[in-house]
Amino acid sequence: MTDDSKIIVDDDWKAQAQAEKQKLAEEVEQQQAQAAEQQKIPEASFSALANLIGTQAMMSLQGMQDPAGSGKMVVDPAAAKYFIDTLVVLTEKTEGNLSEEEATHLKQITGDLQMAFVEMMKHLESQGAPGTAAPAEEAAAAPKIETDV
């Protein structure tokens, strides 16, 4: 038997394959654009700076995993106080130079963190944590405290 059959390529099939290939390339390009947008660093601004410092203070207040690997949560009153004091200095040094929105935002963050600091110190004192029976300034100088926050 001789193989006289010919392979016939349909032009419609070629067009469909080309369209699918183009659609797939567009989807990949769109996914890459979305990934790049998600990794984009926000524009530097005063509010971003205040939020950055505030976030560091909040992490110190709420506790974080012990970097030494003990598995316990560690609060760091000294670091929290430092970051809150930094926000206070920023408030003082920028007085009169901020927009109303920026000034309000900074005062709100600072006030909220100061209240959270007082509450954390009361909580630690009630648990009998070392270094918390002293005034806040001395307690903040105490080492990191392991707790079940």
Secondary structure, DSSP 4 states (H G I P E B T S, - for coil): ----------HHHHHHHHHHHHHHHHHHHHHHHHHHHHHPPPPP-HHHHHHHHHHHHHHHHH-EE-TTS---EEE-HHHHHHHHHHHHHHHHHTTTSS-HHHHHHHHHHHHHHHHHHHHHHHHHHHTT-TT-SS-HHHHHTSPPEEE--
